[in-house]
Structures are given as structure tokens and as C-alpha cells.
Amino acid sequence: MRASFRALRLTSAATSSHIQPFFSLPLRLFSAETASDSDSPSNPDFGSSDYTLPSSPSQPNPRLDPYYRARADEALFGKKMQSPLQEEEERERATRLARSLLEAALEPPDDVAEGEDMVVREEDQMSLSAGIIGAPNAGKSSLTNFMVGTKVAAVSRKTNTTTHEILGVMTKGNTQICFFDTPGLMIGHHGYPAATDVRVRVESAWNTINLYDILIVIFDVHRHLTTRDRRVIQLIRLLGKEKQPEKKRILCMNKVDLVTDKKDLLKVAKEFNDLPGYDRYFMISGLKGAGVKDLEQYLMDQAVKRPWEEEPKVMTEEVMKNISLEVVRERMLDHIHQEIPYVIEHKLMGWKELRDGSIRIEQHFITQKQSQRQILVGKNGSKIGRIGIEANQELRSIFKRDVHLILQVRVAKRKGA
Ligand SMILES: Nc1nc2c(ncn2[C@@H]2O[C@H](COP(=O)(O)OP(=O)(O)OP(=O)(O)O)[C@@H](O)[C@H]2O)c(=O)[nH]1
């Protein structure tokens, strides 16, 4: 759109320069130029800005009957005679075109994201809380990260109605979607529960599901095709068994990018086709983004009129960098109880967001003496290793994504060395 407007401007500039010579001749005849051979603009003999001319007496525009004007136009320019009605229509069309061109020109630049800096009145706010359940490694975090975007939602809680772990917040236009990890259903980071456990967890989860507007049941379809897991199948079946409109559920077949024969996906879809509890089925790759747009649109459509729960602030990269420094420094202070932490310089040397959404962070500690370096590094690197592991874990949980933390300890170069 902007390109076309630019083209339009260029055309009009070209047109006016084209017209110029046509008018310059008669105008020169009447100009009040003093006689001079010099036409040089750097040394003008006459500049109209130096003179104030009396404004011409206002004359009413001579009015011509539209009928006679049309006839005169036809005689002079060969233009087809138009009725006043046709003229009116043409004027309207031209106005519409001009307006749409103006609107196109005024469109916000592409790099200003929709909804950014937009204040949405509370009465216009739409919300959706979505619980996500899946076995470990099903891809809950990757999917949330993809939808929430590269910016991490820095949530300052307004309400505290739930103690569930928040995975991320997506705010677009007037709609906010909060993604929660489901406790009780959290089969957790510690491995799969026993088969009997699944039933107990699902049963108890029904009570907590009421807290969400929708439950996203996610499973690794590639894994399902290669190593079927009875517990995962049981979970999917139990949650989709009954249709309960107030407990809306959807089933997401994740990691479709890993499935080479796409016909296999249809087989899996058929396998769970008989479950009336699921409102919709989605085939997605939460990591790569395939199918996520459809899922996102579906979720946006489910949002209800309700004030947002979270302030839609986003953690900028700058804030994330500072957090990374603070977390590492805190861990260092935990492990080094002597004076030296205060004389150690601590710098962020590298920050890179990798294609899989993880962040590579490189930080350097610069000590004054070799002995200080030795204390910080510890025996065979044990101390700095401990600091790194703990800080990495903490950063991973704050940023809700993988973090590759690299710490280096070096001795400051002596001046003049
Ligand atoms: N190829 C592929 N890999 C994926 C996809 N989604 C997630 N993964 C990978 O699967 C692994 C687990 O993903 P997570 O998003 O951490 O899974 P999770 O369900 O949050 O795992 P827990 O935190 O253990 O419950 C990671 O190595 C991801 O990179 C996907 O759509 N395609």
C-alpha cells in the first residue's frame, strides 16, 4: 500500500514538472522582472517574496450552466456530453478513490504491531483462560512460547484467584489469553504417573477445570506413532469421554513436523474421533508453528467479555538482560561468602535468541587477581558450575524457555601489560 502511495506521489511530481514549461512562457510575458541578462537563481533580480502585492479583488467564479459547460467541453476537447447526474456520479467516484488512497497512505507502518500502545477500556476487554494438559515433553511450553511470542509476558497479577502456574499471556487487540499449567493434572517433570494415577488425577482435575474457559489437551503425535503410551491414551480418552458444554476441551496433536507420512496423522485423528468431549481437533507443531494460527484464532473466538487478569506489560529484551545478570549475581553471592564478590566485575558479553526460541547468554566475571579467580572457579570448576546450574534453572523458569548460560571467569589485564 505504501509503495503504491509513493508511486502516486512520484507520478504527481513528474506531472507538475511536465506542466511547468507549458505555463512558464505566457507567465514570463507578464512578470514584473527587471531587465537583466542574469537568470541565475543564486542572484535573483527579482524575487516575489521581496514584494507584497495587493491581493486581487475577489471575483465570484463565473458560473456556467452545467449543460452548456458540457457542450463547450465537447466542442473544445471532444469530450462526450455528460448529464449533470453523470457528472455528480463521477465526482463521487473520484472522491471515494481519493479517500481510499488517503486511507492507504495513512495506514500505520508495518513495523508497528497491531494493538501495541493501545489502551483498551475495561468494558471492552475480552478474556480467555486456557489450561494446558499433557504428558511431560508433549510440548506445552513450546506451544505457549510460540503463541505468546518472543517477548515474555511480565505478569503483574491483578487477581489471585488461582495458584496455578502461569505459562504465558498473549494479549492481542482487545483480547487476552492466559495459559496455565494444570495442577492435579500436571503429570509433571518427574516422569509419568502410574496408570491408576491417571484416573485419580483426571477425576480430581474436573473440579479445577472449572477455573478455565477451555482445556487444551496436548500430546506428542510422533511419539504416539512410534511408542504408544497407554497412560497418554487413557488421559486423552478420559478427558474426552463426555460432552459437557461448560467444560470445553480441544485435542492438539503436536509435533506433526516429525511425522513424515502425513497419512499417519489421519489415522491418529480417526483413533480419537469417537470422543464427544472434544470441541475441535488440531494438528500442530508448537515449535515450528504449523497449524498454530488456526488454533490461536479458535482461542481468540472463544474469549468472553471479562476484564483482563494480567497487566499486558511485556518484558523487553533489556529487562531480560538485567534479570539474567541479577540472577547470576545472586547465585554468586550465595556461593562466595568472602569479600571478593564486591571487587569482581560482572559483564553481559552475549545475548542471542536462537531459532528454537531458547536464549544463549554469555556472561564474564573479571577478577583482579588470580587467587580470586581460583576461589570463584572452585576445585575443578565445581563452584562456578554450581552457580551456573542454579542460575540456569532459575532463568529457565522466569523466561519460560530454554536458556544456554555460559559463564567465564578471567583475570583483568594489567594496565600497560
Ligand atoms: N520437532 C518438534 N519438537 C517439539 C515440538 N514441540 C516441542 N518440541 C520439543 O519437545 C521437547 C519438550 O518440549 P516442551 O515444550 O518443553 O514440553 P513440555 O510439555 O512443556 O515439557 P515439560 O515441561 O516437561 O512438561 C523440547 O525439546 C521441544 O523442543 C514440535 O512441535 N516439534
The ligand as an SDF file (V2000), in Angstrom:
LIG
                    3D

 32 34  0  0  0  0  0  0  0  0999 V2000
   10.0140  -31.2720   16.4690 N   0  0  0  0  0  0  0  0  0  0  0  0
    9.2690  -30.7250   17.4240 C   0  0  0  0  0  0  0  0  0  0  0  0
    9.7070  -30.6750   18.6770 N   0  0  0  0  0  0  0  0  0  0  0  0
    8.9290  -30.1120   19.6210 C   0  0  0  0  0  0  0  0  0  0  0  0
    7.6670  -29.5710   19.3040 C   0  0  0  0  0  0  0  0  0  0  0  0
    7.1350  -29.0810   20.4490 N   0  0  0  0  0  0  0  0  0  0  0  0
    8.0400  -29.2960   21.4210 C   0  0  0  0  0  0  0  0  0  0  0  0
    9.1290  -29.9230   20.9210 N   0  0  0  0  0  0  0  0  0  0  0  0
   10.3230  -30.3490   21.6630 C   0  0  0  0  0  0  0  0  0  0  0  0
    9.9240  -31.2520   22.6620 O   0  0  0  0  0  0  0  0  0  0  0  0
   10.6580  -31.0450   23.8490 C   0  0  0  0  0  0  0  0  0  0  0  0
    9.6920  -30.7680   25.0060 C   0  0  0  0  0  0  0  0  0  0  0  0
    9.0020  -29.5610   24.7410 O   0  0  0  0  0  0  0  0  0  0  0  0
    8.4090  -28.6670   25.9070 P   0  0  0  0  0  0  0  0  0  0  0  0
    7.7010  -27.5510   25.2810 O   0  0  0  0  0  0  0  0  0  0  0  0
    9.4650  -28.3490   26.9120 O   0  0  0  0  0  0  0  0  0  0  0  0
    7.4050  -29.6960   26.5460 O   0  0  0  0  0  0  0  0  0  0  0  0
    6.5740  -29.5580   27.8940 P   0  0  0  0  0  0  0  0  0  0  0  0
    5.3120  -30.2690   27.6800 O   0  0  0  0  0  0  0  0  0  0  0  0
    6.4620  -28.1400   28.3140 O   0  0  0  0  0  0  0  0  0  0  0  0
    7.5090  -30.3630   28.8570 O   0  0  0  0  0  0  0  0  0  0  0  0
    7.5070  -30.3860   30.4670 P   0  0  0  0  0  0  0  0  0  0  0  0
    7.9860  -29.0270   30.8970 O   0  0  0  0  0  0  0  0  0  0  0  0
    8.4780  -31.4780   30.7650 O   0  0  0  0  0  0  0  0  0  0  0  0
    6.1460  -30.7260   30.9290 O   0  0  0  0  0  0  0  0  0  0  0  0
   11.5960  -29.8800   23.5770 C   0  0  0  0  0  0  0  0  0  0  0  0
   12.8510  -30.4040   23.2220 O   0  0  0  0  0  0  0  0  0  0  0  0
   10.9670  -29.1850   22.3880 C   0  0  0  0  0  0  0  0  0  0  0  0
   11.9320  -28.5480   21.5910 O   0  0  0  0  0  0  0  0  0  0  0  0
    7.2130  -29.6340   17.9430 C   0  0  0  0  0  0  0  0  0  0  0  0
    6.1390  -29.1890   17.5650 O   0  0  0  0  0  0  0  0  0  0  0  0
    8.0590  -30.2270   17.0550 N   0  0  0  0  0  0  0  0  0  0  0  0
  1  2  1  0
  2  3  2  0
  2 32  1  0
  3  4  1  0
  4  5  2  0
  4  8  1  0
  5  6  1  0
  5 30  1  0
  6  7  2  0
  7  8  1  0
  8  9  1  0
  9 10  1  0
  9 28  1  0
 10 11  1  0
 11 12  1  0
 11 26  1  0
 12 13  1  0
 13 14  1  0
 14 15  2  0
 14 16  1  0
 14 17  1  0
 17 18  1  0
 18 19  2  0
 18 20  1  0
 18 21  1  0
 21 22  1  0
 22 23  2  0
 22 24  1  0
 22 25  1  0
 26 27  1  0
 26 28  1  0
 28 29  1  0
 30 31  2  0
 30 32  1  0
M  END
$$$$
